[in-house]
Amino acid sequence: MAVRGSKRVIYAALIGNSLIAVTKFAAAAYTGSSAMLSEAVHSVVDTGNQGLLLYGMRRARKPADAQHPFGHGREIYFWAFVVAILIFGLGAGISFYEGIVNIREPHPITSPLVNFAVLAAAALFELAAWTVAFREFRRVKGAAGYLDAVRRSKDPTVFTVLFEDTAAMLGLAVAAVGIALAVYLDRPWLDGAASIGIGLVLAITAGLLAYECKGLLIGEAADPKVVAGIRRIIGEKAAIRAINELRTLHLGPEDILLALSVDFIDEVGSAEVEETINDLESRIKAAYPSIKRLFIEAQSAEDHRKSLEKNRAARAAAGGGSS
């Protein structure tokens, strides 16, 4: 996913949420609505989250150094995970608290039309930001389904904003329904119940984001299509008998580490091995620019098998005999 596209999505959400937050706080103070206050907090949290994503993107661009020889690309995954924590801890937590307080001590909502006007304006802002995020996400997902595209995505910035904006629109709907029922049924506690509903929406969103970011933090392999393409390139080399091992790891959205172990045919000399490895590196990086680091090991299949068995035995011994 292009960095420029990711930034455009985040800036759109940042501007929209900043404007929405101010408007919601003013409406909450004027009308005394618990649900509106929860929505205002939600918008503040989202605004801060977009700032954290931009900070994470800047940190991820730092060059490699002695302490971080593979660069800082995975910082974006860390900050996306922090965003999920903030959505749950601040957004959902404050919404739950505010809802419980309002249910225990309900008070009437004054000037409900102000709330509805603010919610309508907020919905327009959120829809605009959501549309930008959705278009960018649809542009890069290709033929994959939406859920599958989120699961396979290695760039958390766009789908994080998309999740946030979707949660924001759902929260606005919950707030509108809660305020309307509280006013027209003369049940002020329903305003607090709507605040709890907003908290549930945020908690679920935070859980989904945390789950997706966890895999990226731990380390995910490249897309299966990329792996298959690498195998095809290697398979075209007559000097290579077989691939012993092919491992990929995303160090960032556009930064893949590739480690190869290949078995050359016996007749190949050292000069041809070196030439083949150099050509493989050039062709693979040309076909897949995201592969920034490539390590190729020439090893017979038998030696590779023995090495794996030795490693398994060492792990079993370290684990008290378990495999």
Summary of the structure (lengths in Angstrom):
residues: 323
radius of gyration: 25.9
end to end distance: 38.8
largest distance: 88.4
contacts: 1094
relative contact order: 0.12
helix: 71%
strand: 10%
